[in-house]
């Protein structure tokens, strides 16, 4: 389950980073809005990937403790 979350999270943070960079290069209100939306997507994607990796590591540590 956690590995299924990593791919969408990676796509979100990469798309957010791209949208943020593109938005910073546009000199209008639309550019500012694009940059803000890109930043939001970036942080949501990064949070999803971080949480999924944390849960995966926690499960691996718990399984390793059972084997010992």
C-alpha positions in Angstrom: 0.0 0.0 0.0 2.7 2.4 0.9 4.6 1.8 -2.3 1.4 2.7 -4.2 1.5 6.2 -2.6 5.1 6.9 -3.6 4.5 7.2 -7.4 1.6 9.7 -7.2 3.5 11.6 -4.6 6.6 11.8 -6.8 4.5 12.9 -9.8 2.8 15.6 -7.6 6.0 17.1 -6.3 7.8 17.1 -9.7 4.7 18.7 -11.3 4.5 21.2 -8.5 8.2 22.1 -8.8 7.8 22.6 -12.6 4.6 24.7 -12.2 6.3 26.8 -9.6 9.3 27.5 -11.8 7.1 28.3 -14.8 4.9 30.6 -12.7 7.9 32.5 -11.5 8.8 33.3 -15.1 5.4 34.7 -16.0 4.9 38.4 -15.2 1.2 38.6 -14.4 -1.4 37.5 -11.9 -1.7 34.2 -13.7 2.0 33.6 -13.1 1.7 34.3 -9.4 -1.3 32.0 -9.2 0.6 29.3 -11.0 3.6 29.6 -8.7 1.4 29.4 -5.6 -0.5 26.3 -6.9 2.9 24.8 -7.9 4.2 25.4 -4.3 1.1 23.8 -2.8 1.4 20.8 -5.1 5.1 20.5 -4.3 4.6 20.4 -0.6 1.6 18.0 -0.8 3.6 15.6 -3.0 6.6 15.8 -0.8 4.5 15.1 2.3 2.9 12.1 0.7 6.3 10.7 -0.3 7.8 11.3 3.1 4.8 9.8 5.0 4.9 6.7 2.7 8.6 6.2 3.2 8.3 6.6 6.9 5.5 4.0 7.1 7.5 1.7 4.9 10.6 2.0 7.1 8.5 1.6 10.2 7.0 -1.7 8.9 10.5 -2.9 7.8 11.9 -2.2 11.3 8.9 -4.0 12.9 9.4 -7.0 10.6 13.1 -7.1 11.3 12.4 -7.1 15.1 10.2 -10.2 14.7 13.0 -12.1 12.9 15.6 -11.6 15.6 
